Amino acid sequence: MDSHARAVSVWYRIAGLISREQKGLAVEIVEAEIRSAQHEVLLEAARLVLSGEPVEVARQLRDQAERTVRPQQKVYAYRLVDDGPR
């Protein structure tokens, strides 16, 4: 499953939980999905290591890492406004 399809799948699984204020369960689902993706990547890396020359395997892993779309960092700025005494 590609990353977009996986993200959409996770969203549909957690959207209802978030709206029902079941944040803890939603976070557990996202964490499990991340662990599952990591497991798949490590299995693929192990397969590559066992199938070729170390330098070539390192190049392949690096190429795959470079093709990975990384999320852009978002910076949120909050401005506190003092409305005076309440």
C-alpha positions in Angstrom: 0.0 0.0 0.0 1.5 3.4 -0.9 1.9 6.1 1.8 -1.1 8.2 0.6 -3.5 5.2 0.6 -2.2 4.1 4.0 -2.7 7.6 5.4 -6.3 7.8 4.1 -7.0 4.4 5.6 -5.7 5.5 9.0 -7.7 8.7 8.8 -10.9 6.8 8.2 -10.1 4.5 11.1 -9.5 7.4 13.5 -11.7 10.2 12.4 -14.7 9.0 14.3 -12.7 8.3 17.4 -11.4 11.9 17.4 -14.9 13.3 17.0 -16.0 11.2 20.0 -13.0 12.4 22.0 -11.3 9.0 22.1 -7.9 10.6 21.5 -6.0 7.8 23.3 -7.3 5.1 21.0 -6.7 7.2 17.9 -3.1 7.8 18.9 -2.6 4.0 19.6 -3.9 3.3 16.1 -1.5 5.8 14.5 1.4 4.4 16.6 0.6 0.9 15.5 0.5 2.0 11.8 3.9 3.6 12.2 5.4 0.5 13.8 3.9 -1.6 11.0 5.5 0.6 8.4 8.8 0.5 10.2 8.6 -3.3 10.3 8.0 -3.5 6.6 11.0 -1.3 5.9 13.3 -3.3 8.1 12.2 -6.5 6.5 12.9 -5.0 3.0 16.4 -3.8 4.2 17.2 -7.2 5.6 16.2 -8.8 2.3 18.5 -6.4 0.4 21.4 -7.0 2.8 21.1 -10.8 2.3 20.8 -10.5 -1.5 23.8 -8.4 -2.5 27.1 -6.7 -2.0 27.2 -4.3 1.0 28.2 -1.2 -1.0 25.4 -1.8 -3.5 22.9 -2.5 -0.8 23.9 0.7 1.0 23.4 2.6 -2.3 19.9 1.1 -2.8 18.8 1.9 0.7 20.1 5.4 0.4 18.3 5.9 -2.9 15.1 4.6 -1.4 15.5 6.9 1.6 16.0 9.9 -0.7 12.9 9.1 -2.7 10.8 9.1 0.5 8.6 12.1 0.8 9.2 13.6 4.2 6.6 15.8 5.8 7.3 19.5 5.7 7.8 21.0 9.1 5.0 23.4 10.1 5.7 26.1 12.6 2.7 27.5 14.3 3.0 30.9 16.0 0.7 31.9 18.7 0.2 35.5 19.7 -1.0 36.2 23.2 -3.1 39.2 23.5 -3.7 40.9 26.8 -7.2 42.2 26.8 -6.8 43.9 30.2 -8.3 43.0 33.5 -11.2 40.6 33.7 
